Amino acid sequence: MDWSQFQRIDPHLLVGLVNTELRNHAASLDDLCRTHDIDRDALCAHLASADYHYKSEQQQFR
């Protein structure tokens, strides 16, 4: 996946992709953002537009 284009993806689909990446490949949200060179605040804002918010306890967006 081309993570640089994440803002073009519907947030309801993106949340599944992000949570899968967090579960299977990233140590944290910061690690995911660093690895794919994406802006954490922009990712969080895009997902928040569909009422998904990062829960650090579960290490996923809900």
N, CA, C and O atoms as a CHARMM CRD file, in Angstrom:
* protein
*
  248
    1    1 MET  N      0.84200  -1.18300   0.00000 PROA 1      0.00000
    2    1 MET  CA     0.00000   0.00000   0.00000 PROA 1      0.00000
    3    1 MET  C      0.88700   1.24600   0.00000 PROA 1      0.00000
    4    1 MET  O      1.94700   1.27500   0.62600 PROA 1      0.00000
    5    2 ASP  N      0.43100   2.26300  -0.71100 PROA 2      0.00000
    6    2 ASP  CA     1.12600   3.55100  -0.73200 PROA 2      0.00000
    7    2 ASP  C      0.56700   4.41500   0.39800 PROA 2      0.00000
    8    2 ASP  O     -0.44200   5.10100   0.23500 PROA 2      0.00000
    9    3 TRP  N      1.23700   4.36800   1.53300 PROA 3      0.00000
   10    3 TRP  CA     0.75100   5.07600   2.71400 PROA 3      0.00000
   11    3 TRP  C      0.75600   6.59300   2.53900 PROA 3      0.00000
   12    3 TRP  O      0.06100   7.29400   3.27400 PROA 3      0.00000
   13    4 SER  N      1.52000   7.11100   1.58600 PROA 4      0.00000
   14    4 SER  CA     1.55600   8.56200   1.37700 PROA 4      0.00000
   15    4 SER  C      0.21000   9.08900   0.87700 PROA 4      0.00000
   16    4 SER  O     -0.03900  10.29400   0.91900 PROA 4      0.00000
   17    5 GLN  N     -0.65200   8.19500   0.40800 PROA 5      0.00000
   18    5 GLN  CA    -1.95700   8.58500  -0.11700 PROA 5      0.00000
   19    5 GLN  C     -3.10400   8.25600   0.85100 PROA 5      0.00000
   20    5 GLN  O     -4.26100   8.17900   0.43700 PROA 5      0.00000
   21    6 PHE  N     -2.78700   8.06700   2.11700 PROA 6      0.00000
   22    6 PHE  CA    -3.80700   7.61900   3.06700 PROA 6      0.00000
   23    6 PHE  C     -5.00000   8.56200   3.15900 PROA 6      0.00000
   24    6 PHE  O     -6.10900   8.11700   3.45800 PROA 6      0.00000
   25    7 GLN  N     -4.79800   9.85500   2.90800 PROA 7      0.00000
   26    7 GLN  CA    -5.89900  10.81300   3.03700 PROA 7      0.00000
   27    7 GLN  C     -6.94400  10.65300   1.93600 PROA 7      0.00000
   28    7 GLN  O     -8.04100  11.20100   2.04500 PROA 7      0.00000
   29    8 ARG  N     -6.62500   9.92200   0.89600 PROA 8      0.00000
   30    8 ARG  CA    -7.58100   9.66500  -0.18200 PROA 8      0.00000
   31    8 ARG  C     -8.45400   8.44500   0.09800 PROA 8      0.00000
   32    8 ARG  O     -9.42800   8.19500  -0.61200 PROA 8      0.00000
   33    9 ILE  N     -8.10400   7.69700   1.12300 PROA 9      0.00000
   34    9 ILE  CA    -8.84000   6.47500   1.44900 PROA 9      0.00000
   35    9 ILE  C     -9.95600   6.80600   2.42700 PROA 9      0.00000
   36    9 ILE  O     -9.75700   7.55400   3.38400 PROA 9      0.00000
   37   10 ASP  N    -11.11700   6.24700   2.18000 PROA 10     0.00000
   38   10 ASP  CA   -12.25600   6.42400   3.07900 PROA 10     0.00000
   39   10 ASP  C    -11.82200   5.99600   4.48700 PROA 10     0.00000
   40   10 ASP  O    -11.27100   4.90800   4.65300 PROA 10     0.00000
   41   11 PRO  N    -12.06200   6.83200   5.49400 PROA 11     0.00000
   42   11 PRO  CA   -11.59800   6.51200   6.85000 PROA 11     0.00000
   43   11 PRO  C    -12.18700   5.21200   7.39900 PROA 11     0.00000
   44   11 PRO  O    -11.57100   4.56600   8.24700 PROA 11     0.00000
   45   12 HSD  N    -13.37400   4.82200   6.92400 PROA 12     0.00000
   46   12 HSD  CA   -13.97800   3.57200   7.39900 PROA 12     0.00000
   47   12 HSD  C    -13.21200   2.35500   6.87000 PROA 12     0.00000
   48   12 HSD  O    -13.22700   1.29700   7.49800 PROA 12     0.00000
   49   13 LEU  N    -12.55900   2.49600   5.74900 PROA 13     0.00000
   50   13 LEU  CA   -11.69400   1.43500   5.22800 PROA 13     0.00000
   51   13 LEU  C    -10.29000   1.54500   5.80900 PROA 13     0.00000
   52   13 LEU  O     -9.65700   0.54300   6.14200 PROA 13     0.00000
   53   14 LEU  N     -9.82100   2.77500   5.92200 PROA 14     0.00000
   54   14 LEU  CA    -8.47200   3.02200   6.41500 PROA 14     0.00000
   55   14 LEU  C     -8.26900   2.50700   7.82900 PROA 14     0.00000
   56   14 LEU  O     -7.19100   2.00800   8.15200 PROA 14     0.00000
   57   15 VAL  N     -9.26600   2.61500   8.66500 PROA 15     0.00000
   58   15 VAL  CA    -9.12000   2.18000  10.06000 PROA 15     0.00000
   59   15 VAL  C     -8.74000   0.70700  10.13200 PROA 15     0.00000
   60   15 VAL  O     -7.92900   0.32200  10.97400 PROA 15     0.00000
   61   16 GLY  N     -9.31100  -0.11900   9.26500 PROA 16     0.00000
   62   16 GLY  CA    -8.96000  -1.53300   9.24000 PROA 16     0.00000
   63   16 GLY  C     -7.52400  -1.75200   8.80200 PROA 16     0.00000
   64   16 GLY  O     -6.81600  -2.58500   9.36800 PROA 16     0.00000
   65   17 LEU  N     -7.09100  -1.00000   7.78900 PROA 17     0.00000
   66   17 LEU  CA    -5.71400  -1.11600   7.31100 PROA 17     0.00000
   67   17 LEU  C     -4.71700  -0.68500   8.38000 PROA 17     0.00000
   68   17 LEU  O     -3.70200  -1.34500   8.60100 PROA 17     0.00000
   69   18 VAL  N     -5.01700   0.41900   9.03300 PROA 18     0.00000
   70   18 VAL  CA    -4.12200   0.93400  10.07900 PROA 18     0.00000
   71   18 VAL  C     -4.06600  -0.02900  11.26400 PROA 18     0.00000
   72   18 VAL  O     -2.98500  -0.32700  11.77200 PROA 18     0.00000
   73   19 ASN  N     -5.22400  -0.51500  11.70200 PROA 19     0.00000
   74   19 ASN  CA    -5.23200  -1.42600  12.84900 PROA 19     0.00000
   75   19 ASN  C     -4.51500  -2.73900  12.53000 PROA 19     0.00000
   76   19 ASN  O     -3.84800  -3.30800  13.39500 PROA 19     0.00000
   77   20 THR  N     -4.64900  -3.21400  11.30600 PROA 20     0.00000
   78   20 THR  CA    -3.92600  -4.41900  10.89300 PROA 20     0.00000
   79   20 THR  C     -2.42500  -4.17000  10.91100 PROA 20     0.00000
   80   20 THR  O     -1.65700  -5.00700  11.38500 PROA 20     0.00000
   81   21 GLU  N     -2.01000  -3.02800  10.39900 PROA 21     0.00000
   82   21 GLU  CA    -0.58700  -2.67200  10.39700 PROA 21     0.00000
   83   21 GLU  C     -0.06500  -2.55400  11.82900 PROA 21     0.00000
   84   21 GLU  O      1.03600  -3.01600  12.12800 PROA 21     0.00000
   85   22 LEU  N     -0.84700  -1.94100  12.70800 PROA 22     0.00000
   86   22 LEU  CA    -0.44200  -1.81100  14.10800 PROA 22     0.00000
   87   22 LEU  C     -0.31800  -3.17900  14.77200 PROA 22     0.00000
   88   22 LEU  O      0.61600  -3.42200  15.53500 PROA 22     0.00000
   89   23 ARG  N     -1.24900  -4.05800  14.48400 PROA 23     0.00000
   90   23 ARG  CA    -1.25000  -5.38300  15.10400 PROA 23     0.00000
   91   23 ARG  C     -0.10700  -6.25900  14.58400 PROA 23     0.00000
   92   23 ARG  O      0.52800  -6.97800  15.35500 PROA 23     0.00000
   93   24 ASN  N      0.15300  -6.19600  13.27100 PROA 24     0.00000
   94   24 ASN  CA     1.07100  -7.15700  12.65600 PROA 24     0.00000
   95   24 ASN  C      2.49000  -6.66200  12.40500 PROA 24     0.00000
   96   24 ASN  O      3.41900  -7.46800  12.33700 PROA 24     0.00000
   97   25 HSD  N      2.67400  -5.34200  12.26600 PROA 25     0.00000
   98   25 HSD  CA     3.98200  -4.87700  11.81100 PROA 25     0.00000
   99   25 HSD  C      4.58800  -3.71500  12.59100 PROA 25     0.00000
  100   25 HSD  O      5.79600  -3.49500  12.50300 PROA 25     0.00000
  101   26 ALA  N      3.81000  -2.98200  13.33400 PROA 26     0.00000
  102   26 ALA  CA     4.32500  -1.77600  13.98800 PROA 26     0.00000
  103   26 ALA  C      4.33800  -1.95700  15.50700 PROA 26     0.00000
  104   26 ALA  O      3.43000  -2.55600  16.08300 PROA 26     0.00000
  105   27 ALA  N      5.36500  -1.43900  16.12700 PROA 27     0.00000
  106   27 ALA  CA     5.48200  -1.50600  17.58300 PROA 27     0.00000
  107   27 ALA  C      4.57900  -0.47700  18.26400 PROA 27     0.00000
  108   27 ALA  O      4.21100  -0.63600  19.42800 PROA 27     0.00000
  109   28 SER  N      4.22600   0.58000  17.52700 PROA 28     0.00000
  110   28 SER  CA     3.39700   1.64700  18.08300 PROA 28     0.00000
  111   28 SER  C      2.87300   2.50900  16.93100 PROA 28     0.00000
  112   28 SER  O      3.26500   2.32200  15.77900 PROA 28     0.00000
  113   29 LEU  N      2.00300   3.43400  17.24600 PROA 29     0.00000
  114   29 LEU  CA     1.51700   4.37200  16.22500 PROA 29     0.00000
  115   29 LEU  C      2.66600   5.22400  15.71100 PROA 29     0.00000
  116   29 LEU  O      2.75700   5.48300  14.51100 PROA 29     0.00000
  117   30 ASP  N      3.54000   5.66000  16.60200 PROA 30     0.00000
  118   30 ASP  CA     4.70600   6.44200  16.17200 PROA 30     0.00000
  119   30 ASP  C      5.59700   5.63600  15.23600 PROA 30     0.00000
  120   30 ASP  O      6.11000   6.16900  14.25100 PROA 30     0.00000
  121   31 ASP  N      5.77900   4.36700  15.53700 PROA 31     0.00000
  122   31 ASP  CA     6.58400   3.49500  14.68300 PROA 31     0.00000
  123   31 ASP  C      5.94500   3.36000  13.29400 PROA 31     0.00000
  124   31 ASP  O      6.64200   3.44400  12.28300 PROA 31     0.00000
  125   32 LEU  N      4.64400   3.15500  13.24400 PROA 32     0.00000
  126   32 LEU  CA     3.94100   3.06700  11.96600 PROA 32     0.00000
  127   32 LEU  C      4.15500   4.33300  11.14800 PROA 32     0.00000
  128   32 LEU  O      4.47500   4.26400   9.96100 PROA 32     0.00000
  129   33 CYS  N      3.98000   5.47800  11.77600 PROA 33     0.00000
  130   33 CYS  CA     4.13100   6.76200  11.07900 PROA 33     0.00000
  131   33 CYS  C      5.56600   6.99300  10.61300 PROA 33     0.00000
  132   33 CYS  O      5.79200   7.47700   9.50400 PROA 33     0.00000
  133   34 ARG  N      6.51700   6.65500  11.44800 PROA 34     0.00000
  134   34 ARG  CA     7.92800   6.79100  11.08200 PROA 34     0.00000
  135   34 ARG  C      8.28400   5.85600   9.92300 PROA 34     0.00000
  136   34 ARG  O      8.93400   6.26800   8.96200 PROA 34     0.00000
  137   35 THR  N      7.86400   4.62100  10.02000 PROA 35     0.00000
  138   35 THR  CA     8.17200   3.61300   9.00500 PROA 35     0.00000
  139   35 THR  C      7.62800   4.00400   7.63400 PROA 35     0.00000
  140   35 THR  O      8.29200   3.80700   6.61700 PROA 35     0.00000
  141   36 HSD  N      6.42200   4.55600   7.61400 PROA 36     0.00000
  142   36 HSD  CA     5.76700   4.88200   6.34400 PROA 36     0.00000
  143   36 HSD  C      5.84900   6.37400   6.00000 PROA 36     0.00000
  144   36 HSD  O      5.24100   6.83300   5.03300 PROA 36     0.00000
  145   37 ASP  N      6.60700   7.11600   6.80400 PROA 37     0.00000
  146   37 ASP  CA     6.82500   8.54400   6.56600 PROA 37     0.00000
  147   37 ASP  C      5.51000   9.30100   6.38500 PROA 37     0.00000
  148   37 ASP  O      5.30900  10.01400   5.40100 PROA 37     0.00000
  149   38 ILE  N      4.62600   9.12500   7.36200 PROA 38     0.00000
  150   38 ILE  CA     3.35400   9.84300   7.32900 PROA 38     0.00000
  151   38 ILE  C      3.22000  10.67700   8.60100 PROA 38     0.00000
  152   38 ILE  O      3.82300  10.37200   9.63000 PROA 38     0.00000
  153   39 ASP  N      2.42800  11.71800   8.50800 PROA 39     0.00000
  154   39 ASP  CA     2.21900  12.63800   9.61500 PROA 39     0.00000
  155   39 ASP  C      1.17600  12.05700  10.57800 PROA 39     0.00000
  156   39 ASP  O      0.02800  11.82300  10.20200 PROA 39     0.00000
  157   40 ARG  N      1.59800  11.83300  11.81500 PROA 40     0.00000
  158   40 ARG  CA     0.71300  11.23400  12.81200 PROA 40     0.00000
  159   40 ARG  C     -0.55100  12.08700  13.02300 PROA 40     0.00000
  160   40 ARG  O     -1.66200  11.55800  13.06800 PROA 40     0.00000
  161   41 ASP  N     -0.37300  13.39700  13.14900 PROA 41     0.00000
  162   41 ASP  CA    -1.52400  14.27600  13.39300 PROA 41     0.00000
  163   41 ASP  C     -2.50700  14.23200  12.22700 PROA 41     0.00000
  164   41 ASP  O     -3.72000  14.23900  12.43800 PROA 41     0.00000
  165   42 ALA  N     -1.99300  14.18800  11.00700 PROA 42     0.00000
  166   42 ALA  CA    -2.86400  14.12700   9.82700 PROA 42     0.00000
  167   42 ALA  C     -3.61800  12.80000   9.78200 PROA 42     0.00000
  168   42 ALA  O     -4.80400  12.76700   9.45500 PROA 42     0.00000
  169   43 LEU  N     -2.92700  11.70800  10.11000 PROA 43     0.00000
  170   43 LEU  CA    -3.58100  10.39700  10.14300 PROA 43     0.00000
  171   43 LEU  C     -4.67800  10.37200  11.20100 PROA 43     0.00000
  172   43 LEU  O     -5.79600   9.93000  10.93400 PROA 43     0.00000
  173   44 CYS  N     -4.35900  10.84300  12.39000 PROA 44     0.00000
  174   44 CYS  CA    -5.33900  10.86700  13.47800 PROA 44     0.00000
  175   44 CYS  C     -6.52900  11.75600  13.13200 PROA 44     0.00000
  176   44 CYS  O     -7.67100  11.40500  13.43100 PROA 44     0.00000
  177   45 ALA  N     -6.27800  12.89100  12.51200 PROA 45     0.00000
  178   45 ALA  CA    -7.36000  13.81000  12.13500 PROA 45     0.00000
  179   45 ALA  C     -8.25600  13.18000  11.07600 PROA 45     0.00000
  180   45 ALA  O     -9.47900  13.30000  11.13900 PROA 45     0.00000
  181   46 HSD  N     -7.64400  12.50900  10.10500 PROA 46     0.00000
  182   46 HSD  CA    -8.43400  11.87200   9.04900 PROA 46     0.00000
  183   46 HSD  C     -9.33400  10.78700   9.63700 PROA 46     0.00000
  184   46 HSD  O    -10.50800  10.69100   9.28200 PROA 46     0.00000
  185   47 LEU  N     -8.78900   9.97600  10.52900 PROA 47     0.00000
  186   47 LEU  CA    -9.60600   8.93900  11.15200 PROA 47     0.00000
  187   47 LEU  C    -10.62400   9.53400  12.12500 PROA 47     0.00000
  188   47 LEU  O    -11.72700   9.00400  12.26500 PROA 47     0.00000
  189   48 ALA  N    -10.27200  10.61200  12.78900 PROA 48     0.00000
  190   48 ALA  CA   -11.21300  11.27100  13.70400 PROA 48     0.00000
  191   48 ALA  C    -12.40800  11.85600  12.95900 PROA 48     0.00000
  192   48 ALA  O    -13.48300  12.01300  13.53700 PROA 48     0.00000
  193   49 SER  N    -12.22600  12.17700  11.68100 PROA 49     0.00000
  194   49 SER  CA   -13.34600  12.70200  10.89300 PROA 49     0.00000
  195   49 SER  C    -14.47300  11.67600  10.78100 PROA 49     0.00000
  196   49 SER  O    -15.61100  12.03500  10.48000 PROA 49     0.00000
  197   50 ALA  N    -14.16100  10.40600  11.02200 PROA 50     0.00000
  198   50 ALA  CA   -15.17100   9.35100  11.02900 PROA 50     0.00000
  199   50 ALA  C    -15.36500   8.80500  12.45100 PROA 50     0.00000
  200   50 ALA  O    -15.90900   7.71700  12.64000 PROA 50     0.00000
  201   51 ASP  N    -14.91800   9.57100  13.43100 PROA 51     0.00000
  202   51 ASP  CA   -15.06700   9.25300  14.84600 PROA 51     0.00000
  203   51 ASP  C    -14.25400   8.03200  15.29600 PROA 51     0.00000
  204   51 ASP  O    -14.67300   7.29500  16.18900 PROA 51     0.00000
  205   52 TYR  N    -13.09500   7.82900  14.67400 PROA 52     0.00000
  206   52 TYR  CA   -12.14800   6.80900  15.12800 PROA 52     0.00000
  207   52 TYR  C    -11.02400   7.52500  15.85400 PROA 52     0.00000
  208   52 TYR  O    -10.44100   8.47500  15.33100 PROA 52     0.00000
  209   53 HSD  N    -10.72600   7.07000  17.05100 PROA 53     0.00000
  210   53 HSD  CA    -9.70000   7.70300  17.87700 PROA 53     0.00000
  211   53 HSD  C     -8.74300   6.63900  18.39000 PROA 53     0.00000
  212   53 HSD  O     -9.14300   5.51200  18.68100 PROA 53     0.00000
  213   54 TYR  N     -7.48200   7.01200  18.49400 PROA 54     0.00000
  214   54 TYR  CA    -6.45400   6.06500  18.90400 PROA 54     0.00000
  215   54 TYR  C     -6.57000   5.77000  20.38700 PROA 54     0.00000
  216   54 TYR  O     -6.64000   6.68000  21.21400 PROA 54     0.00000
  217   55 LYS  N     -6.59000   4.49600  20.70900 PROA 55     0.00000
  218   55 LYS  CA    -6.62800   4.02700  22.09700 PROA 55     0.00000
  219   55 LYS  C     -5.28500   3.36100  22.37900 PROA 55     0.00000
  220   55 LYS  O     -5.04300   2.23100  21.95300 PROA 55     0.00000
  221   56 SER  N     -4.41900   4.06200  23.09500 PROA 56     0.00000
  222   56 SER  CA    -3.07100   3.55000  23.32200 PROA 56     0.00000
  223   56 SER  C     -3.09200   2.25500  24.14700 PROA 56     0.00000
  224   56 SER  O     -2.20600   1.41600  23.98700 PROA 56     0.00000
  225   57 GLU  N     -4.07400   2.08200  25.01500 PROA 57     0.00000
  226   57 GLU  CA    -4.15400   0.87000  25.82300 PROA 57     0.00000
  227   57 GLU  C     -4.30100  -0.37100  24.94200 PROA 57     0.00000
  228   57 GLU  O     -3.69300  -1.40500  25.21500 PROA 57     0.00000
  229   58 GLN  N     -5.11000  -0.26500  23.88400 PROA 58     0.00000
  230   58 GLN  CA    -5.31900  -1.37300  22.95700 PROA 58     0.00000
  231   58 GLN  C     -4.41500  -1.29800  21.73400 PROA 58     0.00000
  232   58 GLN  O     -4.35200  -2.24100  20.94600 PROA 58     0.00000
  233   59 GLN  N     -3.73300  -0.20600  21.57700 PROA 59     0.00000
  234   59 GLN  CA    -2.88400   0.08700  20.42600 PROA 59     0.00000
  235   59 GLN  C     -3.66300  -0.08400  19.13200 PROA 59     0.00000
  236   59 GLN  O     -3.24000  -0.78700  18.21500 PROA 59     0.00000
  237   60 GLN  N     -4.82800   0.58600  19.08400 PROA 60     0.00000
  238   60 GLN  CA    -5.65100   0.56400  17.88600 PROA 60     0.00000
  239   60 GLN  C     -6.61400   1.73100  17.88500 PROA 60     0.00000
  240   60 GLN  O     -6.84700   2.37900  18.90500 PROA 60     0.00000
  241   61 PHE  N     -7.16700   1.97900  16.70800 PROA 61     0.00000
  242   61 PHE  CA    -8.19600   3.00700  16.57100 PROA 61     0.00000
  243   61 PHE  C     -9.54800   2.34900  16.78000 PROA 61     0.00000
  244   61 PHE  O     -9.80500   1.24800  16.29400 PROA 61     0.00000
  245   62 ARG  N    -10.40500   3.04400  17.51100 PROA 62     0.00000
  246   62 ARG  CA   -11.78200   2.56000  17.74700 PROA 62     0.00000
  247   62 ARG  C    -12.72600   3.71100  17.62100 PROA 62     0.00000
  248   62 ARG  O    -13.93400   3.53900  17.77800 PROA 62     0.00000
